Each structure stands twice: as C-alpha cells, then as structure tokens.
Amino acid sequence: MSSRLRQLADDIRALEARLRLGGGPDKIEKQHKQGKLAARERVERLADPNTPFLEIGLLVAHDRYDGQAPGAGVITGIAMVEGREVVVVANDATVKAGSWWPETITKILRAQEVAMRCRIPIIYLVDSAGVNLPYQGGVFPGQYGAARIFYYNSIMRRYLRIPQFAAVMGQCVAGGAYLPALSDVILMVKGTSFMGLG
C-alpha cells in the first residue's frame, strides 16, 4: 500500500472515530449524569452480543454546519436483535439535543426504505428535541421532506405489515414525536421520557 493511500485510510478511520463520539465526550458525560445512555451505547445494548452493526450514513453532514452535526444527529443501521435483523434509528442527543437537521430526514428515510425493501422490523430509539429550528426550512418541504417519514410509517403499518417499535428514551418533541406516535408499539422510560406533538 502506498504511503498516500495509507495516510488516507488513517485519516478516514480518525474521522469515523471522532464522528462516533457524536457531540463529544463532555456531552456523553452529561447524558450519563442524567442517568441516560448515549445513543451508541443504546444501540450496542439493544443488539445481540458479538454481532456486527452495519451503520448507514456515518459521514452524512460531517462537513456541514461548521462541524456541529456529526452523523446529522442520528445513528442508522442494521443490527441483530434476538437473532433477527432489524433496522435501528437512534437519535443522538449529544448532537444539539438530538434535533433534526435536513440530512437527518435523509438518513431516517433511507433507514425506512431498507426496512421496507428487506421486510424487516424497524426500531426507533428516540431522544430528540424535534426540528433544529434555524434549519426548519430545509426539513419539511419537498417530496422527500419530513412528511415522507410519516408517509412511510403509514405504508409500513397498513400495507407492508412491517413491525415498528419506538422506545422513547428522553425528550420527544414536535415533529420528532410523530415517529413514535405512528409506530405499532411505544415504550417510555418512567421519569425520563415525554412526548409532545407540535
């Protein structure tokens, strides 16, 4: 391997490691002080031990918004849960309180499309302040705006019969609350989680 290629590989691994920290170690520690796990810890505990997690879209938005939106504030991918493949969508509350950026919508839609194409269940781990208000203009409009997420919720429930589970692990506000509200099963953490549609 050439030294240039080796350097590029090292650079991408370093970038991925940094992005996996979401909002950073201090924000993760803040979650812990609130008695909550960080999003990646939740995904890790949800998945069967010693099974791979195929992440989708880790690099999305890493180079936008002055670096304040690692992974667009959401972790998406495929995990094994109880020996069955499932799609996981986990809000990362260490990134602007798990609020939605325009690219968050893209990642959630892609995760839902994987669930529909593969006919596998989808699990939402929700801890979100809703739409990131300064960027709300890029979240809802268009054919593939946030409303498409709720359309996919309905398609999965009514026609495809794909199970959708939501675990509300913290705040669940405004647009972000529709996702669990349209799921088949909602689990909430007593004393920690709440939902408020907007």
N, C-alpha and C positions, 0 to 999 in steps of 0.2 A: 504494500500500500504506500502510495506517495505521501510525503510529509504534508503536502497541501490537503489531500483527502483526509489524512489522519487528523489534521487540525480542524477541518470542517466537521468531522464526526464528533470530535471532542466538544466543539462549540455547540452543536445541536444537543448533545447529552447534557451539557451545562444549562442550556436554555430550558430544556424539558424539566430538569431537576428544580430549577427556580420557579417555573410555572406550576409545578406540583405543590409548591408551598402556598399557592393562592395569594392571599393578601399579605403573607409573610408570617414569620414565627411569632411576632408580637400579637397579631390578630388571632392566630391559632390559640395562643395562651389566653387571650381574652375569652374565647369560646370555652376553654377548659374551666376558667374561673366562674363562668356562668353555669357550670355543670353540664355543658354540652360537648359533644364530639365535633371535630371538624369534618367537613364533607368527605374527604378521602378516608378518614377513619370510619365513617359510617358505611361507606361502600365496602371497605375492607372487612368489616364485621358482618355485613349482610351476605357477602359472598362465601361460598364454601371454602374451608381452609385449603391452602395449597393449590388453588385453581387460578388460572390467569384471568386478568381483567383486560379486555380488548377496548382500549379507550378510543373514542371518536372525537376528533377536533381539539386536541390539547393546544395546538398552536393558534387557534382562532382568536383574533383580536389582540394577540400579544404585542403587536407593533402599532396599536392604535390607542387613542385616548391617553397619550403620554405614559403608556405602560400601566395604567390603572385598571385594566380589565383583563387580567390573565385568564385565559380559557373562557372569556366572556362571562365569567362568574358562575359557570355551570359545568358540572362533570357529566359526561355522557359516555356510554359504552355498553358492552355486553359482558355479563358475569354469569357464573353458575350459582344457582341458589337451590338448595335441596336437590342437587343433581339435575337441575333443569336450566337451560339457557334462558336468560331474561335480559331485557334492556333496562338499564338504570339511568335515571336522570336525577342528579343531586345538585341542588343549589349550593353554592359555596358562599356562606355568609361572611367569610373573611374578605370577600371582594365586594366592597360597597354594600354591605348587609344583604348580599345575595340578590341585589336588584338586577332587573333585566336591561341589557343593552340591546341594540338592534341585532347583533350577532348571536345573542342568547337565543333569540327566536329561531334563527337558522339552525343552531345546534339541537334545540328541542324538536323542531320539525324533522330533522334528519334522523334523530333517535326514534321518533314515532314511525317514520317511514320504514326503518329497519324492522321494528316490531310488526308492522303490517305485512311487509314482504316476507318475513320469516315466520309469521304467525306464531310469535312468542309473546308471553306476558311482558308488561312494562311496569316498572316500579318507580314512583316519584318520591324522592326524599326532599321534602320541602322545608326551606328556611329562607324566606325571601321577603324583602321589603316592597316587592312589586316592581313596577317600571321605574327605571332611572329617569327621573323627570326631565333633566336637561336634554335627554335624548329621546323623549317620548314620540317626537315627530317621525323618527325612523323605526318605531316599533310596530305601530298598528296599521299604517296604510299599505295598500297593495295586495295582490293575490296571495303573497306569501308572508303577510304580516301576522301579528299575534292572533288574529281571529282564526287563522288557518289551524292553529294548535287546537282550538276548541272544536273546530270542524272535524279534525282528525280524531279527537276524543269521541265525538258522536259516531263517526264511522266505525271505530273500533268496537264501541259498545253495541250499537244497533245492528250492524251488518256483519262484521267480521268476528264478533264474539271473542275478541282478544281481551283477556283479563287486564284491568288497570287498577293498580294499588297505589295509594298515596299514604305516606307516613309524614305527618306534619310535625316537624322536629323543633320548630321555633315560630317566628312570626310568619304569617301567610296573608299578605295584604294585596288588595286591589286586583289587578289583572292576574297576579300570581295565584290568587285564591281560586280562580276558575278551574285551574288544572286539577286540584284535588276534588273540587266540588263536582266535577264531571267524571270522576273515577268511580269504579264499582265499589271499592272499599276505602274508607278513610280511617286511619289510626292517628290519634293525637296523644301527645305527652302531657299528662296531667301537671298543671302548674307551670308549664314551659311554653306550650304552643297555643296559638289562637288564630282564627281566620276572620277576615273582614273583606267582603266583596266591595268593589268600588266601581 
